[in-house]
Amino acid sequence: MRELISNASCVLFDFDGPVCRLFAVHTAESIARRLRGLAAELSVSALLTPELRTSPDPHRVLRGIARARPAPGVLSRLEAALTREEISAAATAPPTPYAAALIAALSTRGRQVAIATNNSPLAAEHYLNRHKLAGYVGGRVHGRTQDVSLLKPHPDSLLRALASTRTAPREALMIGDSVADFEAARAAGVAFLGYAFEKSGEEQLLAAGARDVVRSLEHVLTALIAPASG
């Protein structure tokens, strides 16, 4: 752990999970259901596969519809609706324990901090401002674009984060909570540290090939500040 954090001049955080529990109050399942309702209003329900009709993941619903190449304007309406839902969720999202302290400690110790997420960057910025963390991130929030084919596991958001910090992949560390985060980090050539809120998440990350997984960011914070205390 200490080696991972000491070798990183830049730490990239996924947003939902490692920074906060975005959908703890406004659940992902309810948002996915509202996206399907909007798809019906836009007369594109036929593009929903049987799996998408029951998926609790709004990003999967959005990406699935995008793959079917709907008429111009449909995808932008759906993405805008998801963005509004995520901004609303960010207003009530509880912080991940030790995340704020870790972000602050990294920044004050000279590490650059950036966000690389499949969520809307507006939602992440709303949360960071609300919790007075924006100054530590310095505008380096890289989230979903209009091209949803670039969502993780595509490394696009990580590559944009590296470019914004002028950091080589070998000098960065990604903290993520999903297999998609792990695969994106691997594709970008960035070291990966898994964060798992639940045991099932830890098992999924390890099964995918992640070598380092923690159940609490307290371990990362301790590894960061221990050398200075000695």
DOLO-396598 format. One line per 10 residues: number of its first residue (from 1); their letters; for each residue x, y, z of C-alpha. Coordinates in nm, 2 decimals, padded with zeros to 4 digits, m for minus. Each point is the difference from the previous one (the first is absolute). Last residue first. Example, Ala and Ser with C-alpha at 12.3 -4.5 7.8 and 13.67 -1.06 7.14 Angstrom:
<atoms>
2) SA) 01.37:m00.11:00.71 | m00.14:m00.34:00.07
</atoms>
This chain:
<atoms>
230) GSAPAILATL) 00.78:00.89:01.15 | m00.31:00.21:m00.03 | 00.09:00.10:m00.35 | 00.05:m00.37:m00.10 | m00.34:m00.09:00.15 | m00.21:00.26:m00.19 | m00.05:m00.18:m00.33 | m00.02:m00.36:00.14 | m00.26:00.12:00.26 | m00.21:00.17:m00.27
220) VHELSRVVDR) 00.01:m00.31:m00.21 | m00.11:m00.23:00.29 | m00.27:00.25:00.09 | m00.13:m00.04:m00.35 | m00.19:m00.30:00.13 | m00.07:m00.34:m00.16 | 00.33:m00.01:m00.18 | 00.09:m00.17:m00.32 | 00.35:m00.06:m00.15 | 00.07:m00.26:m00.27
210) AGAALLQEEG) m00.29:00.05:m00.23 | m00.04:m00.29:m00.23 | m00.37:m00.01:m00.09 | m00.06:m00.25:00.28 | 00.16:00.24:00.25 | m00.23:00.28:m00.11 | m00.31:m00.22:00.02 | 00.09:m00.14:00.34 | 00.06:00.35:00.14 | m00.34:00.11:m00.13
200) SKEFAYGLFA) m00.17:m00.29:00.16 | 00.16:00.08:00.33 | m00.15:00.34:00.01 | 00.13:00.36:m00.03 | 00.28:m00.12:m00.22 | 00.28:00.24:m00.10 | 00.24:m00.14:m00.26 | 00.35:00.15:m00.05 | 00.12:00.02:m00.36 | 00.33:00.09:m00.16
190) VGAARAAEFD) m00.05:00.18:m00.33 | 00.09:m00.14:m00.34 | m00.31:00.16:m00.16 | m00.15:m00.34:m00.10 | 00.07:m00.13:00.35 | m00.16:00.30:00.16 | m00.31:m00.04:m00.22 | m00.02:m00.37:00.09 | 00.02:00.07:00.37 | m00.26:00.28:m00.02
180) AVSDGIMLAE) m00.24:m00.24:m00.20 | 00.06:m00.26:00.26 | m00.14:00.24:00.25 | 00.10:00.19:00.31 | 00.27:00.23:m00.11 | 00.32:00.17:00.12 | 00.23:00.07:m00.29 | 00.37:00.06:00.06 | 00.23:00.21:m00.22 | 00.38:00.02:m00.06
170) RPATRTSALA) 00.01:m00.29:m00.25 | m00.28:00.17:m00.20 | 00.21:00.31:m00.06 | m00.15:00.31:00.16 | m00.07:00.33:m00.17 | m00.28:00.06:00.25 | m00.26:00.08:m00.27 | 00.15:m00.27:m00.23 | m00.02:m00.27:00.27 | m00.36:00.09:00.07
160) RLLSDPHPKL) m00.09:m00.01:m00.37 | 00.16:m00.34:m00.02 | m00.19:m00.12:00.30 | m00.33:00.12:m00.15 | 00.07:m00.17:m00.33 | 00.11:m00.34:00.14 | m00.29:m00.19:m00.14 | m00.13:m00.23:00.29 | m00.13:00.27:00.05 | m00.22:00.23:m00.21
150) LSVDQTRGHV) 00.14:00.09:m00.34 | m00.29:m00.15:m00.19 | m00.21:00.26:00.18 | 00.12:00.27:m00.24 | m00.19:00.30:00.14 | 00.26:00.01:00.28 | 00.01:m00.17:00.34 | 00.25:00.12:00.25 | 00.34:00.16:00.04 | 00.03:00.23:00.30
140) RGGVYGALKH) 00.33:00.18:00.03 | m00.15:00.33:00.11 | 00.25:00.05:00.28 | m00.05:m00.33:00.18 | 00.11:00.13:00.34 | m00.19:00.33:m00.05 | m00.32:m00.19:m00.09 | m00.01:m00.18:00.33 | m00.23:00.24:00.19 | m00.27:m00.27:00.05
130) RNLYHEAALP) m00.26:00.18:m00.20 | 00.26:00.10:m00.26 | 00.12:m00.36:m00.04 | m00.36:m00.12:m00.03 | m00.10:00.25:m00.27 | 00.32:m00.07:m00.19 | m00.07:m00.37:00.00 | m00.35:00.06:m00.12 | 00.11:00.24:m00.27 | 00.27:m00.25:m00.11
120) SNNTAIAVQR) m00.28:m00.24:m00.09 | 00.06:m00.35:00.12 | 00.23:m00.24:m00.18 | 00.29:00.12:00.22 | 00.36:00.12:00.00 | 00.05:00.25:00.28 | 00.34:00.16:00.05 | 00.24:00.05:00.29 | 00.36:00.13:m00.04 | 00.23:m00.10:00.28
110) GRTSLAAILA) 00.20:00.27:00.18 | m00.06:m00.11:00.36 | m00.28:00.25:00.05 | m00.18:m00.16:m00.30 | 00.03:m00.35:00.12 | m00.11:00.09:00.35 | m00.30:00.19:m00.12 | m00.11:m00.29:m00.22 | 00.06:m00.25:00.28 | m00.20:00.21:00.25
100) AAYPTPPATA) m00.29:00.03:m00.24 | 00.00:m00.38:m00.07 | 00.03:m00.11:00.36 | m00.35:m00.15:00.00 | m00.17:00.03:m00.33 | m00.21:00.32:00.01 | m00.38:m00.03:00.01 | m00.18:00.11:m00.33 | m00.29:00.24:00.06 | 00.08:00.28:m00.25
90) AASIEERTLA) 00.20:m00.24:m00.22 | m00.32:m00.19:m00.07 | m00.16:00.31:m00.15 | 00.30:00.06:m00.22 | m00.01:m00.37:m00.10 | m00.37:00.02:m00.10 | 00.06:00.32:m00.20 | 00.29:m00.17:m00.18 | m00.22:m00.31:m00.07 | m00.26:00.23:m00.17
80) AELRSLVGPA) 00.27:00.17:m00.21 | 00.13:m00.34:m00.11 | m00.35:m00.11:m00.10 | m00.07:00.32:m00.19 | 00.34:m00.02:m00.17 | m00.06:m00.36:m00.10 | m00.34:00.08:m00.16 | 00.13:00.31:m00.19 | 00.10:m00.18:m00.31 | m00.19:m00.32:m00.06
70) PRARAIGRLV) 00.11:m00.31:00.20 | 00.32:m00.18:m00.07 | m00.07:m00.34:00.17 | 00.33:00.03:00.18 | m00.12:00.32:00.16 | m00.30:m00.18:00.15 | 00.23:m00.24:00.17 | 00.23:00.27:00.12 | m00.28:00.19:00.17 | m00.15:m00.31:00.16
60) RHPDPSTRLE) 00.34:m00.11:00.12 | 00.06:00.34:00.15 | m00.33:m00.01:00.17 | 00.09:m00.33:00.18 | m00.30:m00.18:00.16 | m00.05:m00.21:m00.32 | m00.35:m00.14:m00.05 | m00.09:00.13:m00.35 | 00.37:00.02:m00.09 | 00.03:m00.38:00.03
50) PTLLASVSLE) m00.31:m00.06:m00.22 | 00.16:00.24:m00.26 | m00.12:00.36:m00.02 | 00.00:00.14:m00.35 | m00.37:m00.07:m00.03 | m00.05:00.26:00.28 | 00.10:00.27:m00.25 | m00.32:00.20:m00.02 | 00.14:00.31:00.17 | m00.26:m00.04:00.28
40) AALGRLRRAI) 00.10:m00.37:00.03 | 00.37:00.09:00.03 | m00.10:00.25:00.27 | m00.16:m00.28:00.20 | 00.31:m00.21:m00.05 | 00.21:00.29:00.13 | m00.24:00.02:00.30 | 00.06:m00.37:00.08 | 00.38:00.04:m00.02 | m00.03:00.29:00.24
30) SEATHVAFLR) m00.21:m00.21:00.25 | 00.26:m00.28:m00.02 | 00.29:00.24:00.05 | m00.15:00.10:00.33 | m00.06:00.37:00.09 | 00.10:m00.05:00.37 | 00.31:m00.21:m00.02 | 00.06:00.07:m00.37 | 00.31:00.21:00.02 | 00.17:m00.19:00.28
20) CVPGDFDFLV) 00.29:00.24:00.02 | 00.37:00.03:m00.09 | 00.12:m00.36:m00.06 | m00.35:m00.12:m00.09 | m00.15:00.23:m00.26 | 00.29:00.23:m00.10 | 00.29:m00.22:m00.13 | 00.31:00.16:00.14 | 00.33:00.07:m00.19 | 00.30:00.05:00.21
10) CSANSILERM) 00.30:00.19:m00.13 | 00.37:m00.01:00.11 | m00.05:m00.37:00.08 | 00.30:m00.20:00.11 | m00.06:00.07:00.37 | m00.36:m00.12:m00.02 | 00.07:m00.33:m00.16 | 00.31:m00.06:00.22 | m00.19:00.08:00.32 | m00.27:m00.25:m00.10
</atoms>
